[in-house]
Amino acid sequence: MFSMFGIPRLPPEDRQRWEIGEGGNKNLTIEKSWKELVPGHKEMSREHGHQQEAMWELLTTEVIYVGKLKIMTDLLAAGLLNLQRVGLLTEVSAEALFGHVPNLIRAHRSFWEEVLQPTLEETRASGQPLDPVGLQNGFLTFGQRFQPYIHYCLKVKRTMAYARELQESNPLFQAFVQWCEKHKLSGRQMLGDLLIKPHQRVTKYPLLLQAVLKRSPKAQTQEALRAMIVAVDSFLHHINRQVRQGEEQDSLVAAAQRIGSYEVLESFSAEVERNLRPFSTLDLTSPMVGVAPDHTRQLLLEGLVRVKEGREGKLDAYLFLFSDVLVVTKPQRKADKAKVIRPPLMLEKLVCRHLRDPSSFLVINLTEFQCVSSAFIVHCPSSRERAHWMEKIQQAQATLQKLKAEEYVQQKRELLALYRDQDRDRESLDTRPSTPSGTRPSTPSPEGSQSSAESSNCRTLEISAVIPHLVVTEDTDEDTHSVLDDTSDSGYGTLIPGSPKGPYSPLSRLRHKVIRRDPRLTFSSLDLRDVPLRPQPTDSQAPQRRSAPDLPVEGVQRGSSLPRGDPPTWSEEEDGTSGSGNVVMETLHRARLRSQLPSSPTHVDSAGESPWDSSGDEEAGSFSLEQSRAPSPRALQSRDPSPRTEDMLREIREDLASQRIEGAPEPRSSSPRKLTRMQLQRMRGHHIIRLDTPLSTS
């Protein structure tokens, strides 16, 4: 019937799938020779003529190839679908045989209309030779245009095997194929040849471009053709990888189907067996750990051996060596599937050693701590078999190590690229102009520099552990609100400023009376000889009391040390004592007054209290270094110290030395060192003392 009336059109529900469109071949026409389009072909050089011949072959073979694809859809697929409409060959799947062909036709028609035909039309209109550079943009997107080839090449072997099986087992299908092969539309093309044509065509493009490149003398043309060849080769390599992975996956699935149950442990009871069942499945089709996803586990070697473990006898076993694991199974005589009798042995934790027996070798399985987990002896049928097993295992281990190293490097590169992109994005977001256009940056003032330095110092103190600097000061007559932090373990506490009246807040006079009354508690960890004297003011006639150094408001923080800076200035007493007085004689004079005279109520500080008053819990013999109104010691400077004076000074030093805490450095000699005038002058330096250990009251 088809021979008499032809093949009818497909029903409407199948036309969109199989018919490419009416009149679709009208654009796929080409002249017999390129010389019909180029009038001046006789004046062309021989090399240039060969280039045009190579370009013409690329165009003509494209038209012929699309016509052969149409044979499979317009003749074979259409005839099969029409037979199935009347109930014939319903067991044959047209989708399995020709399902990917329509997508190939659409891709090549688009390639012809967008890439090849414009170059041909330009030559037809101008009469100039065919320009290979005009094909560059189309071939650079070769991979995106011909994505259907990936699916077709993955299925081509299976499709050809299916067609061969149908021809051998189905006489009616064989008769149909023979009728199609003799039809005038087929051009005497065999079904097997038609099915393999797409694979042959896609691999022929680099050869056609190489022929054009070989006959192109211009450098620009050669560069464009090389770029096109690289793009096509890259896509072909991608197809080959996909095909290889597909074949390996099929082989792995076939091998995994031969391995049956996982019975490495004996169940103690039904309850134990029920809990072990979810974990008694070995999935060999899962991806390999630490290897790129495009690498599939492969079956490298298999064979029958005998295994001996411990004192037990030899056991018949069947080994499967995969790319990353060795599986020990027990062959089943009644079934095709083998039973797993040992846990899978990862090759990266496997060590094989030769034994004196020429046909045996030792297999050692290690843990993550490189300790022996299990071991058994493998007895091969012959020494040649043993050598083959050992060689395959070593090769598999080397390949696995290489693949893991490559994947590790690739992941590091991707991570580094990601970090660089994030840094680049962050820099682009954070980039701001330093100064407005037309505005001159201002010069920082000394006050601004000092405040910047102080703020920078404060920020540093917040994040670093610094040994606190303790400032030995006396009370001031100014009344400012500061709170003493009792949580400090230094013996002084940390001053937290309240609401200062000016830019600087002086130390509050609200000190503990213990510290004010008994300076030995303050100096208990210091040696009197190492305490620098407080510097004297330049103006000796200033009627002021001794005041505490000024501390910056923002510089003192809870739990932090006092900021470093210039030493604070100290004022003289209201009695006008000069800075050139003998400090030792002044100290002795106060001690004599302390022991002989009662405390006078007329000498009061700014708070209305006498600095010599002591609380009830103080010791009777304590004394204070707090400055009070006393006679000037200038009159005592001219007199030489008596032996009684020297004894009193020695007793003071020994008393202070006896109050040292643990960890304080011991003096170099037990005898007190005499202080000269020059030494006292040099000692009038900085008043800031660094303590390596916290102070505690004794």
C-alpha positions as a printed Julia matrix, in Angstrom:
698×3 Matrix{Float64}:
  0.0     0.0     0.0
  2.83    2.42    0.9
  4.48    1.54   -2.42
  1.35    2.42   -4.39
  0.04    5.47   -2.54
  3.06    6.57   -0.53
  3.44    7.1     3.19
  0.55    9.14    4.63
  1.12   12.05    6.95
  1.25   11.48   10.64
 -1.72   12.28   12.83
 -1.83   15.78   14.34
 -0.65   14.58   17.76
  2.59   13.23   16.21
  3.36   15.9    13.63
  4.88   18.37   16.08
  7.21   15.71   17.4
  8.39   14.11   14.17
  7.73   16.53   11.32
 10.22   19.35   11.12
  7.84   21.52    9.1
  6.47   21.81    5.63
  8.86   23.23    3.11
 11.73   22.91    5.52
 14.13   21.73    2.83
 13.69   24.65    0.47
 16.55   26.56    2.13
 18.81   23.5     2.11
 19.73   23.93   -1.54
 23.17   24.5    -2.94
 24.81   24.79   -6.34
 26.84   22.02   -7.85
 30.11   23.96   -7.59
 31.42   27.1    -5.97
 32.73   28.22   -9.37
 29.17   29.04  -10.39
 29.14   31.71   -7.69
 32.64   33.2    -8.21
 33.07   34.57  -11.73
 36.75   35.34  -11.24
 37.72   31.84  -10.15
 40.04   31.45  -13.16
 42.27   34.32  -11.98
 42.57   32.86   -8.47
 45.75   31.2    -7.27
 45.92   27.46   -6.94
 46.17   27.64   -3.16
 43.19   29.96   -2.95
 41.21   27.6    -5.18
 41.98   24.69   -2.87
 40.71   26.76    0.05
 37.4    27.32   -1.74
 37.15   23.6    -2.47
 37.54   22.83    1.25
 34.9    25.43    2.16
 32.53   24.01   -0.44
 32.95   20.52    0.95
 31.93   21.8     4.39
 28.73   23.3     2.95
 27.73   20.44    0.68
 28.3    17.71    3.27
 26.09   19.64    5.67
 23.2    19.6     3.21
 23.66   15.91    2.45
 23.81   15.0     6.12
 20.57   16.81    6.98
 18.91   14.93    4.11
 19.99   11.6     5.6
 18.57   12.57    8.96
 15.28   13.31    7.26
 15.22    9.72    5.94
 14.96    8.39    9.48
 12.06   10.68   10.39
 10.13   10.99    7.1
 10.5     7.37    6.01
 11.38    4.99    8.84
  9.67    6.69   11.79
  6.63    7.83    9.79
  6.17    4.38    8.25
  6.48    2.63   11.63
  3.98    4.95   13.32
  1.46    4.47   10.5
  1.78    0.7    10.79
  1.18    0.92   14.52
 -2.02    2.86   13.86
 -3.42   -0.25   12.16
 -2.16   -2.58   14.87
  1.14   -3.73   13.33
  4.54   -3.66   15.07
  3.05   -2.22   18.22
  5.81   -3.93   20.24
  8.47   -1.81   18.53
  9.35    1.51   20.16
  9.84    4.27   17.62
 11.05    6.54   20.41
 13.87    4.15   21.31
 15.0     3.92   17.67
 14.64    7.52   16.39
 13.66    9.59   19.41
 16.7    11.94   19.33
 16.81   12.45   15.56
 14.24   15.31   15.38
 16.32   17.38   17.83
 19.41   16.82   15.68
 17.58   18.02   12.57
 16.39   21.17   14.31
 19.91   21.93   15.57
 21.44   21.54   12.1
 18.74   23.58   10.41
 19.42   26.4    12.86
 23.15   26.06   12.26
 22.63   26.24    8.53
 20.32   29.26    8.63
 22.38   31.27   11.13
 25.97   30.35   10.26
 26.51   28.62    6.92
 23.78   30.11    4.75
 24.71   33.8     5.4
 28.24   33.13    4.14
 26.82   31.39    1.08
 24.34   34.18    0.41
 27.09   36.8     0.65
 29.08   34.97   -2.0
 26.0    34.62   -4.18
 25.33   38.36   -3.95
 28.89   39.71   -4.34
 30.6    37.05   -6.4
 33.53   37.1    -3.97
 35.15   33.88   -2.7
 33.79   32.21    0.42
 35.26   33.81    3.56
 36.05   31.36    6.42
 36.17   34.24    8.95
 32.41   34.64    8.59
 31.93   31.21   10.21
 33.86   32.06   13.37
 31.01   33.28   15.56
 28.9    30.25   14.73
 31.6    27.68   15.44
 32.65   29.35   18.68
 29.16   28.49   20.01
 29.34   24.95   18.65
 28.84   23.32   22.04
 25.7    25.3    22.83
 24.18   24.64   19.41
 24.67   20.87   19.34
 23.73   19.79   22.85
 21.38   17.05   21.46
 24.47   15.14   20.32
 25.36   14.37   23.93
 22.15   12.44   24.49
 22.32   10.77   21.09
 25.9     9.58   21.5
 25.1     8.23   24.95
 22.31    6.08   23.51
 23.69    5.18   20.08
 25.16    1.82   21.07
 22.04    0.81   22.9
 19.9     1.95   19.97
 21.9    -0.05   17.45
 21.78   -3.12   19.67
 18.02   -2.73   19.98
 17.57   -2.45   16.2
 19.75   -5.47   15.6
 17.82   -7.51   18.11
 14.5    -6.55   16.48
 15.72   -7.52   13.05
 16.85  -10.88   14.33
 13.78  -11.7    16.4
 10.91   -9.98   14.55
 10.37  -11.03   10.91
  7.75   -8.36   10.29
 10.08   -5.61   11.46
 12.86   -7.05    9.3
 10.53   -6.96    6.26
  9.64   -3.34    7.03
 13.28   -2.32    7.28
 14.12   -4.03    4.0
 11.27   -2.23    2.26
 12.52    1.12    3.61
 16.1     0.44    2.51
 14.91   -0.18   -1.06
 12.7     2.9    -1.14
 13.75    5.72   -3.44
 13.8     8.2    -0.57
 16.39    6.21    1.36
 19.08    6.38   -1.29
 19.85    2.74   -0.5
 20.96    3.62    3.01
 20.98    0.78    5.56
 19.33    1.23    8.95
 22.58    0.62   10.83
 24.4     3.16    8.64
 21.76    5.77    9.23
 21.88    5.3    13.01
 25.65    5.79   13.15
 25.69    8.85   10.83
 25.26   11.48   13.6
 28.28   10.15   15.48
 30.36   10.24   12.31
 29.24   13.72   11.33
 29.97   15.5    14.58
 33.48   14.05   14.66
 34.13   15.16   11.06
 33.9    18.92   11.68
 37.47   19.3    12.96
 38.78   17.51    9.87
 36.85   19.81    7.53
 38.14   22.89    9.35
 41.68   21.54    9.32
 41.47   21.19    5.55
 40.4    24.84    5.23
 43.18   25.95    7.61
 45.8    24.06    5.68
 44.95   26.02    2.51
 44.48   29.49    4.09
 47.57   31.75    3.73
 46.29   34.82    5.67
 47.23   35.09    9.33
 43.83   36.47   10.33
 42.04   33.57    8.66
 44.37   31.05   10.27
 43.79   32.52   13.73
 40.01   32.39   13.28
 40.1    28.8    12.04
 42.28   27.69   14.95
 39.81   29.19   17.41
 36.97   27.33   15.67
 38.86   24.03   15.79
 39.56   24.47   19.51
 35.88   25.1    20.23
 34.77   22.0    18.29
 37.46   19.79   19.85
 36.48   20.94   23.31
 32.88   19.92   22.68
 33.95   16.55   21.28
 36.09   15.89   24.35
 33.09   16.66   26.5
 30.99   14.18   24.54
 33.69   11.53   24.87
 33.81   12.03   28.64
 30.07   11.71   28.86
 30.1     8.57   26.74
 32.9     7.05   28.77
 31.1     7.79   32.02
 27.92    6.28   30.63
 29.7     3.11   29.61
 31.43    2.86   32.95
 28.15    3.4    34.75
 26.49    0.67   32.72
 29.37   -1.68   33.44
 29.22   -0.82   37.15
 25.49   -1.46   37.3
 25.97   -4.82   35.62
 28.72   -5.76   38.09
 26.71   -4.54   41.09
 23.77   -6.68   40.02
 26.0    -9.73   40.3
 26.68   -9.02   43.98
 23.88  -10.05   46.26
 23.26   -9.85   49.99
 25.54   -8.25   52.54
 26.09  -10.78   55.33
 29.33   -9.87   57.09
 27.9   -10.34   60.6
 25.94  -13.15   62.13
 22.72  -12.04   63.79
 22.32  -13.03   67.43
 18.54  -12.76   67.5
 15.6   -11.6    65.46
 15.71   -8.22   67.17
 19.38   -7.73   66.31
 18.8    -8.83   62.75
 15.94   -6.34   62.43
 18.21   -3.51   63.58
 21.08   -4.58   61.31
 18.95   -4.88   58.19
 18.93   -1.12   57.29
 22.74   -1.14   57.33
 23.26   -4.37   55.42
 23.17   -2.97   51.89
 26.25   -2.34   49.75
 25.65    0.34   47.09
 28.53    0.15   44.64
 26.9     2.67   42.29
 27.41    5.53   44.77
 30.12    8.11   43.93
 33.68    7.56   45.09
 34.7     9.59   48.13
 37.24   12.36   47.52
 37.19   11.98   43.72
 35.67   14.26   41.1
 32.1    13.32   40.12
 33.07   12.69   36.48
 35.06    9.61   37.55
 32.96    6.48   37.97
 33.87    3.38   39.9
 35.08    0.64   37.54
 35.44   -3.09   37.85
 39.15   -3.74   37.27
 39.56   -7.43   38.06
 37.61  -10.37   39.4
 38.42  -13.99   40.05
 38.07  -17.09   42.18
 40.6   -17.52   45.03
 40.89  -19.15   48.43
 41.05  -17.05   51.6
 42.53  -18.0    54.98
 41.9   -15.81   58.03
 43.29  -16.63   61.48
 43.35  -20.26   62.48
 40.4   -21.15   60.34
 40.78  -23.25   57.25
 40.84  -22.01   53.67
 37.57  -20.67   52.33
 36.52  -20.39   48.69
 35.97  -16.75   47.8
 35.35  -14.6    44.76
 37.12  -11.22   44.72
 35.89   -8.07   42.95
 38.53   -5.36   42.56
 37.0    -1.95   41.89
 38.64    1.44   41.48
 38.58    2.18   45.21
 37.41   -0.95   47.01
 38.06   -4.69   47.22
 34.97   -6.81   47.83
 35.28  -10.35   49.18
 32.28  -12.55   48.32
 31.31  -16.16   48.5
 30.16  -17.59   45.18
 26.7   -19.07   45.15
 26.26  -22.25   43.2
 22.5   -22.1    42.8
 22.22  -18.38   42.19
 24.07  -15.94   39.98
 24.62  -13.41   42.75
 27.55  -13.63   45.18
 27.17  -13.03   48.91
 29.42  -10.47   50.6
 31.21  -12.15   53.52
 33.72   -9.45   54.52
 33.33   -5.69   54.97
 34.46   -3.74   51.89
 38.18   -3.03   52.0
 39.07    0.5    50.91
 42.2     0.49   48.75
 43.66    3.57   50.44
 43.77    1.59   53.72
 44.99   -1.65   52.14
 48.52   -3.09   52.3
 49.54   -6.18   50.3
 52.7    -8.2    51.02
 54.31  -11.13   49.25
 54.65  -14.4    51.12
 57.09  -17.25   50.72
 54.4   -19.23   49.0
 54.7   -18.11   45.33
 50.94  -18.23   44.83
 49.88  -16.39   48.04
 49.95  -12.83   49.32
 48.89  -11.14   52.55
 46.14   -8.5    52.63
 46.28   -6.09   55.61
 43.46   -3.65   56.31
 44.42   -0.55   58.34
 42.34    1.85   60.42
 42.47    5.64   60.42
 45.23    5.37   63.04
 47.3     3.17   60.7
 46.7     0.15   62.91
 45.78   -3.31   61.75
 42.04   -3.85   61.6
 41.98   -7.24   59.86
 44.23   -9.44   57.77
 43.9   -12.56   55.67
 45.9   -14.59   53.19
 44.82  -14.9    49.55
 45.8   -18.14   47.79
 45.7   -17.75   44.01
 45.55  -20.66   41.54
 49.09  -19.89   40.3
 52.02  -17.55   40.82
 51.08  -15.74   37.63
 47.63  -15.03   39.04
 49.18  -13.69   42.23
 51.44  -11.33   40.29
 48.45  -10.14   38.27
 46.4    -9.43   41.39
 49.26   -7.59   43.09
 49.92   -5.47   39.99
 46.28   -4.51   39.56
 45.89   -3.57   43.22
 49.0    -1.37   43.14
 47.89    0.33   39.93
 44.45    0.98   41.35
 45.94    2.5    44.52
 48.23    4.79   42.5
 45.37    5.91   40.26
 43.09    6.54   43.22
 45.74    8.6    45.0
 46.27   10.67   41.86
 42.55   11.32   41.4
 42.16   12.39   45.02
 45.13   14.73   44.75
 43.69   16.32   41.61
 40.31   16.8    43.25
 41.94   18.32   46.33
 43.88   20.81   44.21
 40.78   21.65   42.19
 38.74   22.31   45.3
 41.48   24.54   46.7
 41.57   26.52   43.45
 37.81   26.95   43.44
 37.86   28.04   47.06
 40.67   30.51   46.38
 38.79   31.91   43.39
 35.69   32.29   45.55
 37.63   34.18   48.23
 39.17   36.44   45.59
 35.76   37.22   44.15
 34.41   38.03   47.61
 37.4    40.26   48.36
 36.97   42.0    45.01
 33.3    42.6    45.68
 34.05   43.85   49.17
 36.7    46.23   47.87
 34.34   47.56   45.22
 31.69   48.19   47.9
 34.13   49.74   50.37
 35.86   51.97   47.84
 35.02   55.61   48.59
 36.75   58.87   47.54
 39.19   59.98   50.23
 38.44   63.72   49.9
 35.72   65.6    48.01
 36.72   67.05   44.69
 38.08   70.52   45.01
 38.54   70.26   48.76
 41.98   70.39   50.26
 42.58   68.04   53.19
 43.08   69.9    56.43
 46.27   69.67   58.46
 45.72   68.02   61.82
 46.32   70.18   64.87
 48.52   69.11   67.78
 45.43   68.76   69.98
 43.79   66.57   67.38
 46.89   64.49   67.02
 47.1    64.06   70.77
 43.44   63.07   71.05
 43.87   60.67   68.14
 46.86   59.14   69.82
 44.95   58.85   73.08
 41.94   57.23   71.38
 44.26   54.87   69.52
 45.94   54.02   72.79
 42.57   53.35   74.4
 41.57   51.04   71.58
 44.82   49.18   72.01
 44.25   48.83   75.72
 40.85   47.29   75.11
 42.2    44.32   73.19
 45.56   43.73   74.81
 46.65   42.77   78.29
 48.96   45.48   79.63
 50.59   45.66   83.01
 48.76   48.49   84.81
 50.59   51.75   85.54
 49.94   52.92   89.07
 50.13   56.61   89.84
 51.08   57.5    93.43
 49.19   60.68   94.17
 47.77   62.6    97.05
 44.36   64.09   97.71
 43.23   67.24   96.02
 41.05   69.97   97.32
 38.85   69.91   94.21
 35.58   68.08   94.58
 34.87   65.96   91.51
 32.68   62.91   91.3
 34.63   59.73   90.67
 33.8    56.23   91.77
 36.34   53.81   93.12
 36.12   50.35   91.61
 36.63   47.83   94.39
 36.9    44.89   92.03
 40.49   45.64   91.13
 43.07   43.45   92.79
 45.92   45.93   92.52
 45.28   47.56   95.89
 44.46   50.93   94.31
 41.31   50.31   92.32
 40.43   51.67   88.93
 39.12   55.2    88.78
 36.02   55.61   86.66
 35.39   59.28   85.99
 32.04   60.77   86.65
 31.04   64.2    85.39
 34.17   66.31   85.18
 34.0    70.07   85.14
 36.66   70.54   82.5
 38.43   68.64   79.77
 40.43   66.77   82.4
 39.12   65.23   85.62
 41.55   65.19   88.64
 41.67   62.3    91.03
 38.98   62.33   93.62
 39.81   62.8    97.24
 37.42   59.99   98.13
 40.2    57.52   98.68
 40.18   54.76  101.23
 41.35   56.14  104.53
 43.59   53.16  104.96
 45.69   54.2   101.99
 45.63   57.84  103.01
 46.54   57.16  106.6
 49.16   54.46  106.15
 51.38   54.84  103.06
 53.14   51.57  103.91
 50.1    49.79  102.48
 50.76   51.6    99.24
 54.48   50.92   99.12
 54.45   47.45  100.62
 55.86   45.88   97.44
 58.48   48.51   96.75
 61.86   49.29   98.16
 62.27   52.84   99.47
 65.53   53.15   97.59
 63.79   52.41   94.28
 60.93   54.89   94.68
 61.56   57.98   92.53
 60.78   61.26   94.24
 58.02   63.41   92.88
 59.2    66.29   90.73
 58.81   69.8    92.08
 57.01   72.58   90.24
 58.85   75.35   88.5
 57.08   78.02   90.46
 58.06   77.43   94.07
 56.04   80.43   95.35
 52.67   79.18   94.13
 50.39   78.94   97.2
 48.85   75.58   96.33
 48.45   72.25   97.94
 49.87   69.16   96.33
 47.41   68.07   93.68
 46.97   64.83   91.81
 47.98   64.58   88.18
 45.28   65.33   85.64
 43.9    62.29   83.92
 42.04   62.35   80.61
 38.36   61.62   80.92
 38.17   59.19   78.0
 41.48   57.56   78.68
 40.55   55.65   81.85
 38.4    52.56   81.43
 37.26   49.85   83.73
 39.76   47.02   83.88
 42.38   48.89   81.82
 45.61   50.57   82.76
 46.09   54.31   82.84
 47.2    55.74   79.5
 50.78   56.64   79.01
 51.6    60.26   78.56
 53.66   63.11   79.88
 54.25   63.01   83.64
 51.74   65.17   85.56
 52.91   68.26   87.33
 52.83   68.57   91.09
 52.19   71.75   93.03
 53.91   72.87   96.21
 52.29   73.16   99.57
 50.71   76.36  100.69
 53.62   76.95  103.08
 55.91   77.64  100.1
 58.4    74.82  100.57
 61.08   74.9    97.94
 61.89   72.09   95.55
 65.53   72.16   96.64
 64.81   70.88  100.19
 66.4    67.76  101.6
 63.7    65.09  101.34
 65.43   62.77  103.82
 65.64   65.49  106.45
 62.02   66.42  105.77
 60.94   62.81  106.33
 62.9    62.61  109.58
 61.41   65.88  110.74
 57.88   64.58  110.18
 58.67   61.37  112.04
 60.02   63.37  115.0
 56.9    65.5   115.04
 54.79   62.36  114.82
 56.41   60.83  117.88
 56.63   63.99  120.01
 53.74   66.31  119.17
 50.05   65.58  119.21
 48.14   66.08  116.03
 46.96   69.66  115.7
 43.32   70.22  114.74
 44.26   73.44  112.98
 45.9    71.57  110.1
 42.98   70.47  107.99
 42.58   69.65  104.35
 39.95   70.86  101.95
 37.43   68.39  103.36
 37.73   69.87  106.87
 39.69   66.91  108.28
 43.12   66.79  109.67
 45.51   64.71  107.6
 46.99   63.35  110.85
 43.72   61.97  112.14
 43.55   58.24  112.13
 40.64   55.87  112.36
 40.12   53.61  115.31
 41.22   50.48  113.44
 44.59   51.92  112.49
 47.76   50.87  114.22
 49.21   53.23  116.74
 52.6    53.38  115.07
 51.46   54.0   111.52
 52.42   57.15  109.76
 51.48   58.88  106.52
 53.38   60.33  103.63
 50.46   62.69  103.09
 51.77   66.25  102.99
 50.5    68.45  105.87
 51.17   71.91  107.1
 54.48   71.56  108.98
 57.51   73.72  109.59
 59.79   74.0   106.61
 62.78   71.7   106.77
 65.12   74.3   105.31
 66.5    75.11  108.75
 67.45   71.49  109.21
 69.42   71.26  105.97
 72.51   73.01  107.37
 72.71   70.7   110.33
 74.42   67.36  109.98
 72.4    64.32  110.87
 73.11   62.97  114.31
 73.67   59.25  115.03
 70.13   59.11  116.39
 68.85   60.47  113.09
 70.74   57.85  111.12
 69.34   55.13  113.38
 65.82   56.37  112.81
 66.35   56.41  109.05
 67.7    52.87  109.17
 64.71   51.72  111.2
 62.31   53.31  108.68
 63.99   51.55  105.76
 64.05   48.22  107.55
 60.41   48.6   108.5
 59.44   49.31  104.92
 61.57   46.47  103.61
 59.89   44.05  105.99
 56.52   44.83  104.35
 57.53   43.4   100.93
 55.17   40.91   99.35
 56.09   37.66   97.65
 57.63   38.0    94.21
 59.22   41.4    94.88
 62.94   41.62   94.09
 65.22   41.46   97.09
 67.74   44.23   97.73
 71.29   43.53   96.71
 72.71   44.11  100.21
 71.18   44.01  103.64
 72.74   47.28  104.72
 70.85   50.39  103.63
 72.41   52.45  100.89
 73.03   56.13  101.66
 71.46   58.61   99.27
 73.56   61.53   98.1
 72.27   64.88   96.89
 73.0    64.05   93.24
 71.17   60.74   93.52
 68.17   62.45   95.02
 68.17   64.98   92.18
 68.28   62.16   89.59
 65.47   60.36   91.4
 63.15   63.3    90.82
 61.87   61.87   87.57
 58.73   60.14   86.43
 56.11   59.34   89.03
 54.55   56.41   87.15
 55.48   53.04   88.57
 55.01   49.75   86.7
 54.04   46.84   88.94
 54.64   43.33   87.68
 52.53   41.78   90.47
 49.3    42.96   92.11
 49.49   44.54   95.52
 47.73   43.29   98.6
 47.41   44.81  102.01
 49.14   43.04  104.84
